[in-house]
Amino acid sequence: MECRDLRYAPSVTRRREFGIEPLAGTLTGGFREFYSAELDEQRLRVLPWRLLTSRAAFLREERVRLKHAGLPESTIAGYSEALERLISEQLGPERGSFEHAYMQYLYLGRRRA
């Protein structure tokens, strides 16, 4: 079983090379609505996640996300091919699963009485 981080996974810059801007709703500039809301005890918890997945499942998920964002199929295809090449270059031949690391942001607050 392959179990390595994709430390140099495609960044926003690489996506932009294919005409893919950050997807709407990704909070690329922070969660302004949360910080401007009148809440008591505002907290942000950052939860690191590790997901064991296959390359095929990872690539399928990326394609689906981009399709739901309304990107043209030609853009999705070009990006997907480049992503698959990059993963193969970094991890070598597929040998089962790999570990995909990402962060989950949990915003907590209590309404003021």
Secondary structure, DSSP 8 states (H G I E B T S, - for coil): ------TT---HHHHHHTT----TTS-TT--HHHHHS-EEEEEEEEEEEEEEEEHHHHHHHHHHHHHHTT--HHHHHHHHHHHHHHHHHHH-S--SEEEEEEEEEEEEEEE--
